[in-house]
Amino acid sequence: MGSQLPLTFPVLSAPAWCVTADAFRRERVAGEETMFTLANGHHGVRGAFEFARHLGAPGSFFAGCYDRAPICFEELVNTPTWVDLTIQTDGLFLDPAGVEVQEYRRTLDVRQGLLHTALTWVDAKGRRTRYESFRLVHRQRRHWALLWGRVTPENWSGELLLAGGIDARIPNVQRQSQIRIQHLAMTRLADDDLGVVYEGRTLPSKLPVAVRTHLAVSNGTGHHLRYGDQSLQEVWCARAVKGRAVTFCKSVAAGARLQAGTDAGPVARRELRALLRAGQPRALAAQQRAWQTRWKRADVVIGGHAGDQAAVRFNIFHLLSLDPEEDLDVSIGAKGLHGEGYRGHFFWDTEIFLLPFYLAARPATARNLLLYRCR
């Protein structure tokens, strides 16, 4: 891989557009994952750490992708996750719970639909390293997602390893009993000319799910694959030089179809090829334009503290994120696409609490939600 990747690192919006966590507290990780969920009405991804998913409750969901489960009859399926980026400095893993974290900040920029993570840590060998990443689930192209960033060694030089791919081991969890339910039967886990690919079907509803990822890393000196138990990563070794950033970009295409007997694989391949052809800068620009269009009609401006304004926009952002727009085959659950709460079911809350917002800001969506209920 060449020494430079053509990446755009955007400037975060003003505080009135941002919600921030500025200290690492393990007991708050799961709650912050929900707060930092990104979605586009079709695909929702919890805000798990890409480099330490074991600390929380990662989740990746597709609207309408349900499967049968004991007790609750059907539940929204937790599908294979692409939020996966292992970082090793000379063999030592980045894990906020196991290193000295000196700086930490995660910011949800609701104006641009971005999740920004920045932290600096010191490992057991005294090496100080800075990490920064941006994440998006594309609001205009429903199958697209991106994770990009940079790793900067601040007081050392040596080998840096970055590995990313797809993890299909994450089940649904019945919270009261802690019973783990695997809803997917894997039909393909492989690599090809575009990167790594997962394909599978839910059991017994037979709905197809497909996820594809492509990882690019600057200053790469070697590349190989790492197979696990229902997981596959592309592994890059990179030359790390003191004070110089190693950049990376993980391009993602993911989707599910809501008809048994269909195939999600060709769509994922076509969409990943299109994303790679467009490139991260153009995909980011399209994301920013899409959110700008939505905020023109939906923004509510209040007086007072910037934090109060951000809180209002935070709620609007998640409502806009769940908007299925032209999709007539789904509704919006009480937990949205933000986790397994309520098993992904929707109730009267949709009409009582959500519909008034969509009537004002997205009337076509309000109409579709009512038509769904009628059908």
N, C-alpha and C positions, 0 to 999 in steps of 0.2 A: 504494500500500500504506500502511496506517495507521502511526502512529508507534510502536506497540507490537505485538509478537507474543505470544500467550499461550503462553509457553514455561516449562518447568521445568528449572532447572540443578541437578542433584543434587550432593550432597556425596559425595566419594569415600570408599570404605571404608578401614578401618584398614590399615596396612602389611602385615599378615599375609594380606591379601586382594589385594594389588596387586603387579604386576611393572612396573618403571619403567625408562625410558631417560632420563637427565638431561643428556645432551650430544649435540649433533648431530655425527655422524661419517659422512661420506658412504660410507665403505667398509663401514659396518655397516647401511646402509639396507635392503638386500635381506633380511638375516637378521632384522632387527627386523620387517619386513613379515610374515614367517612367524610370528614370536612373537606378533604383534598381530592375527593372523587372527581374524575373528569368523564363526561359523557356527551353523546351527540344524538340522543333519542333512539339510536339503534344499539350502540355499544357503550357500556359503562365500565370503568376501571377504577377500583379503589386506589387511594393514594399511598400504597405500600412503598417502603424503601426498595428501590430496585436492587440495591446491594446487600440488603439484610431483610428479606421478606419473612424470615422465621420469627421476627420480633412482633409481628402483628397478625392480621387476619386478611391476607390478600384475596382479592376477588376480581373476576372478569366475567361480565354478564352481557347477554344479548336479549333485547326486548322480545318477549313472546316465546323464548326458548325454555319451555317447561318440560319436566319429566316426572313420572310417578315416584312418590316417596311414602314410606310408612307414616301413618297417623295423619299427615297433613294432605294426603291424596296427591297433590302435585306441588312442585316447587320450582322456582327459577334456578336454572342450572349454573353452578360455578364452573366455568369453562377454563381450558388451558390458558395460562397467563404468559404474556410476553414481557411483563415487567420483571426483567431478569438481567442483571449485569453484575457478574462477579468481578471484584477488583482485588488484585494481590500485588503487594510491594515486596519483592524478593521473598515470595512465599507466604507472607502474612496477609490475612484477609482484612478488608475493611468491614468492621462490625461496630457500630456506635456503642454497643453494650460491652465491648471487650477492649476498647482502646481509649486513650485520653482525648476526648473531644474538646478542643479549645475554642472553636467558633462553630456556630450552628444556626441555620436560618432556613425555614421552608416558607414559601410564599405562594399563595394562590392568587394569581392575577386574573380577576374576573373580566376585566375589560378585553383582554386578549385571549382568554381561555387557556392559560398556561399554568403549569405547576413548576416552580423553581426551587431547587434544593442546593444549598451551599453549606459546606462544613470543612473545617480544618482539623486534622487529627495527628496525634503523635503515636507511632507504633512502639512495640516492645524494644525495638532497636534504636529508639530516639529519632527516627526519621519523621519529619514534619511534612505533611502532604495536604494540598488543598484540592477539593472536589467541587465541581459545579455542574448541574444538569438542568435541562428544560424538558418538559414533557407536554404533549398535547394529544387529545383525541379529536380528530378533525371535524369541525362543525359543518363543513360543506360536503366533503367526501366521506360518506358514512363508514367506509371500510378502512380508512387511513388512520394511522397513529405514528407518532415520532418520539424518540428519546435521544437527545443529543447533549453533549457537554464536553468538559475538559478536566484532565487530572494534571496537577502541577506539583512536581517535587520541589519543595522550598529549600531544603538543606542537604540534598543527596542526589546522586546519579546512580543509575543501575537499570535493572530489568523491571518492567511493569507489565502485568498480565491483565487483560480484559477479556471476559468471556460472557456471551449473551446468546440467548436463544428462546426456547419454549419449554415450559414445565407443565406437564399434564397430570401431575400427581396430586393436585389440590382438590379435595372432595368438598361436597356440602357437609355441614356439621349440624346435627340436631342439638341445639344449645343446651336443652335441659338434660338430655341423656348422654350427650357427647358422642352419639352414634355418628360415625362417618359413612357417608353414602357416596359411592362413585357412580355417577350418572352416565358416563361416557365409555363407549367401547372404541378403542383406537384402531383405525384401519390403516394408518400410514404415519410413520415418523422417519423422516429422511432428509437428506440434503440434495440440492440440485444446483443448477446454474444461477438461481436467484438467492440462495441462502438455505435456510432450514424450513421444513414444512411439517405441520401436524394436520391430520384429517381424522375425524371420528364421527360417531353417531350416538345420540342419546338412547338410553334403554328405559322403557320399551317404546318410547314415542318415535324413535328412528329419525330424529331431526339431525341433519348434517351440520357439522361445525368444522371450520377450517381456519388455521392461523399460519401466517408466513412471516418470517423476519429475515432481515439482512443487516449484518453488523460490519461497519467500516471503521478502521482505526488508523490514525496517522502514525508515521514512523514505525510501521509494522516490520518486524524482522522474521516472523514465522506465523503460520496459520495451520490449525488442525481442528478436528471435531472431537467433542467430548460427549459420549453417550452415557446416560444414567438410566434409572428405572423410570421409564416414560418421560424422559427429558433428553434434550439435545441442545448443545451449545456450540457456537463457533468460538474458538479460542485464538486470541491474538496476543503475541508477544511484541512489545514495543521498547524502543530505546528511550529511556527517561533521562533527561539532562536537567541538572539543577536550574530552576528558574524558567524552564520552558514547558509549555503545556503540551500534553498529548491529547488530541481531540478524537472524539468518536461520534458516530451517528448510527442509531438503530432504527431502521425503517420497517414499518409493520403494516400488513394487510390482514384483517380478521373479519369474519362474518359467520352468520348462521342463517339457514333457510328454515321457514316455518311449515314446510310441506314434506312429509315423509316420502322417501323414494327419490328426492332430488339430490343435487350434488353441489356443495359449497366450494369444492376445490378449484374449479376453473375460474370462478369469480375472484377468489383470493389471489391466484396467480396473476390474473389480468390486472388487478388493482395494485399489487406490489410492483409489477413492471411499470405501471403508469406513475406510481409514486417515485420510483427510482429515476425514471425519465424526467419527471418534473424537478426533482431535487429538493432538498430541505429549504433553501431560501424561498423558492416559489410557493412551496406548500405552506410555509409559515405566513407569507404575505396573503395567501388566499384565506387562511384561518383568521387573520386579523381583520380582513375585509368582511368576512361572514359575521363575525361578532360585532363589528361596527354597525352593520345593517340592523342587527337585532336590537342593539342598545338604543338606536335612534327612536324606536317606538316604545321600548320597555323601560327605559331608565326612569327612576323616581328620585328627584333631588330634594334633599331636606336640609335644614339649617343645623347648626351645632357642630359638635366634634366630628372630626374626620372618621373616627372609629364607628360612630353611629351611622354615618353615610355608607361606610364599607359594609356594615351589618345588613343594611337594607339591600344593597347590591348583591351581597353574598346570597341572600335568599332568592332574589330575582335570577341570579346566575344559574342556580341549580334548577329552577323551574324552566328556564330556557334550555338548559342542558338536557332535560328530559323530554322536551317537545319532539314527538315523533313526526311532526309535520305532515307529509302526505301519506304516511303509512296508516292504512285503515285496519290493519290486522292486530294492532296492539293497543293497550291502554297504559296508564301510569300507576304503578303500585304504590302502596303507602311508604315503602322504603326506597322507591325509585329504582335506579340501577346502582345503588350505593352499598349494597350488602345483602345478606340473606334474611334480614329481618322481615317478619310476616310472611316468610317463604316466597316473597315476590308477589304476593296476592294484592289485589286492589279491591277497594270497598267503596262505600258511600263517600269516603274522604275525597275521592277524585272529583265528584260533582260539588261537594260542599266547600272544600278548601281550595282546590286547584282551578276549577272551572272559571270562577270570577276573574282570576288573573288572565287566563287565556282569552276570555271574552274581550278584555280590554286591550291586550297586547298581541295576541295571536288568534284572531277570531276563526280562521280556518281550522286551527287545531281544536278549538272548542267545539266546532261543528263535528269534526271527526270523532272526538271522544264521545259525544252524545250518540252519534250513529253507531259506534262500536257497542255501546251499552244497549241500544235498541236491537242490534243484531244478536 
